[in-house]
């Protein structure tokens, strides 16, 4: 028996449920769900930079920014794969109609991701020589908290607890910003600002865990069994976990290359960075947020019902002709929805490319950054197209194909980034070229997989045929 995860907001729902505000509210909610962890760094860093730089100075604010960027760079490397596997386990419980073990899975995944993320953060502190100790410690704990946030988003999305996710996230970030504002009245330093971020994230995750436990009829689940189940699922779903890891690394690898070049810089605390390229790519990647939000809305509104119709045809003993009719309907729904999203992203990209001179002037970009921004915006468009193709691949449960696509993008980017740097200096051609090539490959792979989804469901990707039998003592 499941309990609906909600937050008491009937009055707000009444005010925002009109024909105009309703779609706007749903899209804004989808933006928070799809890009919430990134919005943390965007909004909070913007506020901190605007309010704290006159107090702390440029060097200290740069350390704060880089601490947050590094934390949200390292955390997904651990939380992304673990969160994806845990979300599948929770999704299976939701389909079974009982989520009594979900709180334990949530806690087990959170602890595993946070521990692994903090180990990587400690290794990075030693490698870069981050100092003083207060900044290094704050960075390590912020990285662990960011990993908790990533897992929380994955679990709540699997539970379809979107309202809860938005409210807990908003409350945590409001608490973090309140701590920062209060800190300005006393002696404030870099460590205090970073700990404020950590406190806000911890509040978000803690609130989510409490609500999930209440939804599971107050049961906490079996934590040792949850760890064992999670470990077995990670082994069984290795291609999915590795694919998520490759996808995250591939998005960051071109930035890491610039952080290692001789012309890169070091902050006062010791964080390597290349601000001319980092700032441009950061702005460019924000342009893809509408694609992620639109995909979430499309999945819940049109894709899920079409998949349920297809599954119903499989379960009611329908003839092959009726199953193929359901496959055709599913294909039409998928491609019409995805091409609508692509058209939206293309229009937004075209507008941003034309507005690039104004954006460059507002952000004080140089000419090289202006040129790089235009190429990066187009590259991010193709990466969004690649992302949509991979989403279709996962709908068809082709996790091995998903791994090969993400690994291919990683290999292309890791080869092209140093090559283009040596040839042209700072540019976004490596990311643009890698995304373009892999977007084409992902489209054809998705088209073939969706056309054969009945075969894949029965045989090609039927886990029951390929899982090894469990050994019993």
Protein Blocks (a to p, Z undefined) as FASTA:
>chain_A
ZZdddddfkkmmmmmmcfklmmmmmmmmmmmmmmmmmmmmmmmmmmmmmmmmmmnomklm
mmmmmmmmmmmmmmmmmmmmmmmmmmmmmmmmmmnopaklmmmmmmmmmmmmmmmmmmmm
mmmmmmnopacfklmmmmmmmmmmmmmmmmmmmmmmmnopmklmmmmmmmmmmmmmmmmm
mmmmmccdfklmmmmmmmmmmmmmmmmmmmmmmmnnopabjfklmmmmmmmmmmmmmmmm
mmmmmmmmmmmmmmmmmmmpmkbccdfkopacdfklmmmmmmmmmmmmmmmmmmmmmmmm
mmmmmmmmmmmmmmnopafklmmmmmmmmmmmmmmmmmmmmmmmmmmmmmmmmmmmmmmm
mnopafklmmmmmmmmmmmmmmmmmmmmmmmmmmnopaklmmmmmmmmmmmmmmmmmmmm
mmnopafklmmmmmmmmmmmmmmmmmmmmmmmmmmmmmmmmmklmpccdddZZ
